[in-house]
Amino acid sequence: MKFDRKTVDMLAGMPDEKLGALAALLAASKGLTRDGGIKPDSARKLKEVMRNLSDGDIERISELIEIYKNN
């Protein structure tokens, strides 16, 4: 998944249940487990943070993802 403004907007627009399921899937793919998805209040806060990311924030996150993938 490419991490760009389009992706952030798509994630921020997901229903809470789908965002929670995706978060659980991503965590499980990295060896972390989380039962029950995420709480509605946490989903709301996460969406708020995503909606407030600047283009510079997104660029830096993308750089960090690439560094992580290459290590």
CNS distance restraints for C-alpha pairs under 8 A (distance, minus, plus):
assign (resid   2 and name CA) (resid   7 and name CA) 7.03 0.50 0.50
assign (resid   2 and name CA) (resid  62 and name CA) 7.91 0.50 0.50
assign (resid   3 and name CA) (resid   7 and name CA) 5.73 0.50 0.50
assign (resid   3 and name CA) (resid   8 and name CA) 7.02 0.50 0.50
assign (resid   3 and name CA) (resid  58 and name CA) 7.13 0.50 0.50
assign (resid   3 and name CA) (resid  61 and name CA) 7.70 0.50 0.50
assign (resid   3 and name CA) (resid  62 and name CA) 5.77 0.50 0.50
assign (resid   4 and name CA) (resid   8 and name CA) 6.24 0.50 0.50
assign (resid   4 and name CA) (resid  58 and name CA) 6.15 0.50 0.50
assign (resid   4 and name CA) (resid  59 and name CA) 7.39 0.50 0.50
assign (resid   4 and name CA) (resid  62 and name CA) 7.46 0.50 0.50
assign (resid   5 and name CA) (resid   9 and name CA) 6.06 0.50 0.50
assign (resid   5 and name CA) (resid  55 and name CA) 7.18 0.50 0.50
assign (resid   5 and name CA) (resid  58 and name CA) 6.98 0.50 0.50
assign (resid   6 and name CA) (resid  10 and name CA) 6.13 0.50 0.50
assign (resid   7 and name CA) (resid  11 and name CA) 6.12 0.50 0.50
assign (resid   8 and name CA) (resid  12 and name CA) 6.04 0.50 0.50
assign (resid   8 and name CA) (resid  50 and name CA) 6.17 0.50 0.50
assign (resid   8 and name CA) (resid  51 and name CA) 7.41 0.50 0.50
assign (resid   9 and name CA) (resid  13 and name CA) 6.12 0.50 0.50
assign (resid   9 and name CA) (resid  50 and name CA) 7.52 0.50 0.50
assign (resid   9 and name CA) (resid  51 and name CA) 6.93 0.50 0.50
assign (resid  10 and name CA) (resid  14 and name CA) 6.46 0.50 0.50
assign (resid  11 and name CA) (resid  19 and name CA) 6.87 0.50 0.50
assign (resid  11 and name CA) (resid  47 and name CA) 7.65 0.50 0.50
assign (resid  12 and name CA) (resid  46 and name CA) 7.84 0.50 0.50
assign (resid  12 and name CA) (resid  47 and name CA) 4.73 0.50 0.50
assign (resid  12 and name CA) (resid  48 and name CA) 7.65 0.50 0.50
assign (resid  12 and name CA) (resid  50 and name CA) 6.14 0.50 0.50
assign (resid  12 and name CA) (resid  51 and name CA) 6.55 0.50 0.50
assign (resid  13 and name CA) (resid  47 and name CA) 7.68 0.50 0.50
assign (resid  14 and name CA) (resid  18 and name CA) 6.19 0.50 0.50
assign (resid  14 and name CA) (resid  19 and name CA) 5.83 0.50 0.50
assign (resid  15 and name CA) (resid  19 and name CA) 6.25 0.50 0.50
assign (resid  16 and name CA) (resid  20 and name CA) 6.02 0.50 0.50
assign (resid  16 and name CA) (resid  38 and name CA) 7.91 0.50 0.50
assign (resid  16 and name CA) (resid  40 and name CA) 6.45 0.50 0.50
assign (resid  16 and name CA) (resid  43 and name CA) 5.88 0.50 0.50
assign (resid  16 and name CA) (resid  44 and name CA) 7.77 0.50 0.50
assign (resid  17 and name CA) (resid  21 and name CA) 6.17 0.50 0.50
assign (resid  17 and name CA) (resid  37 and name CA) 7.25 0.50 0.50
assign (resid  17 and name CA) (resid  38 and name CA) 7.88 0.50 0.50
assign (resid  18 and name CA) (resid  22 and name CA) 6.10 0.50 0.50
assign (resid  19 and name CA) (resid  23 and name CA) 6.10 0.50 0.50
assign (resid  19 and name CA) (resid  43 and name CA) 7.36 0.50 0.50
assign (resid  20 and name CA) (resid  24 and name CA) 6.17 0.50 0.50
assign (resid  20 and name CA) (resid  36 and name CA) 7.91 0.50 0.50
assign (resid  20 and name CA) (resid  37 and name CA) 4.29 0.50 0.50
assign (resid  20 and name CA) (resid  38 and name CA) 4.93 0.50 0.50
assign (resid  20 and name CA) (resid  39 and name CA) 7.96 0.50 0.50
assign (resid  20 and name CA) (resid  43 and name CA) 7.32 0.50 0.50
assign (resid  21 and name CA) (resid  25 and name CA) 6.12 0.50 0.50
assign (resid  21 and name CA) (resid  37 and name CA) 5.57 0.50 0.50
assign (resid  22 and name CA) (resid  26 and name CA) 6.10 0.50 0.50
assign (resid  23 and name CA) (resid  27 and name CA) 6.08 0.50 0.50
assign (resid  23 and name CA) (resid  37 and name CA) 7.06 0.50 0.50
assign (resid  23 and name CA) (resid  38 and name CA) 7.87 0.50 0.50
assign (resid  24 and name CA) (resid  28 and name CA) 6.03 0.50 0.50
assign (resid  24 and name CA) (resid  33 and name CA) 7.05 0.50 0.50
assign (resid  24 and name CA) (resid  34 and name CA) 5.91 0.50 0.50
assign (resid  24 and name CA) (resid  35 and name CA) 7.57 0.50 0.50
assign (resid  24 and name CA) (resid  37 and name CA) 5.86 0.50 0.50
assign (resid  25 and name CA) (resid  29 and name CA) 6.18 0.50 0.50
assign (resid  26 and name CA) (resid  30 and name CA) 6.64 0.50 0.50
assign (resid  27 and name CA) (resid  31 and name CA) 6.47 0.50 0.50
assign (resid  27 and name CA) (resid  32 and name CA) 4.89 0.50 0.50
assign (resid  27 and name CA) (resid  33 and name CA) 6.26 0.50 0.50
assign (resid  27 and name CA) (resid  34 and name CA) 7.40 0.50 0.50
assign (resid  28 and name CA) (resid  32 and name CA) 4.82 0.50 0.50
assign (resid  28 and name CA) (resid  33 and name CA) 5.33 0.50 0.50
assign (resid  28 and name CA) (resid  34 and name CA) 7.64 0.50 0.50
assign (resid  38 and name CA) (resid  42 and name CA) 6.30 0.50 0.50
assign (resid  38 and name CA) (resid  43 and name CA) 6.31 0.50 0.50
assign (resid  39 and name CA) (resid  43 and name CA) 6.20 0.50 0.50
assign (resid  40 and name CA) (resid  44 and name CA) 6.17 0.50 0.50
assign (resid  41 and name CA) (resid  45 and name CA) 6.28 0.50 0.50
assign (resid  42 and name CA) (resid  46 and name CA) 6.04 0.50 0.50
assign (resid  43 and name CA) (resid  47 and name CA) 6.11 0.50 0.50
assign (resid  44 and name CA) (resid  48 and name CA) 6.20 0.50 0.50
assign (resid  45 and name CA) (resid  49 and name CA) 6.26 0.50 0.50
assign (resid  46 and name CA) (resid  50 and name CA) 6.23 0.50 0.50
assign (resid  47 and name CA) (resid  51 and name CA) 6.10 0.50 0.50
assign (resid  48 and name CA) (resid  52 and name CA) 6.34 0.50 0.50
assign (resid  49 and name CA) (resid  53 and name CA) 6.44 0.50 0.50
assign (resid  53 and name CA) (resid  57 and name CA) 5.71 0.50 0.50
assign (resid  53 and name CA) (resid  58 and name CA) 6.54 0.50 0.50
assign (resid  54 and name CA) (resid  58 and name CA) 6.38 0.50 0.50
assign (resid  55 and name CA) (resid  59 and name CA) 6.15 0.50 0.50
assign (resid  56 and name CA) (resid  60 and name CA) 6.16 0.50 0.50
assign (resid  57 and name CA) (resid  61 and name CA) 6.16 0.50 0.50
assign (resid  58 and name CA) (resid  62 and name CA) 6.12 0.50 0.50
assign (resid  59 and name CA) (resid  63 and name CA) 6.30 0.50 0.50
assign (resid  60 and name CA) (resid  64 and name CA) 6.25 0.50 0.50
assign (resid  61 and name CA) (resid  65 and name CA) 6.15 0.50 0.50
assign (resid  62 and name CA) (resid  66 and name CA) 6.34 0.50 0.50
assign (resid  63 and name CA) (resid  67 and name CA) 6.29 0.50 0.50
assign (resid  64 and name CA) (resid  68 and name CA) 6.09 0.50 0.50
assign (resid  65 and name CA) (resid  69 and name CA) 6.08 0.50 0.50
assign (resid  66 and name CA) (resid  70 and name CA) 6.19 0.50 0.50
assign (resid  67 and name CA) (resid  71 and name CA) 6.47 0.50 0.50
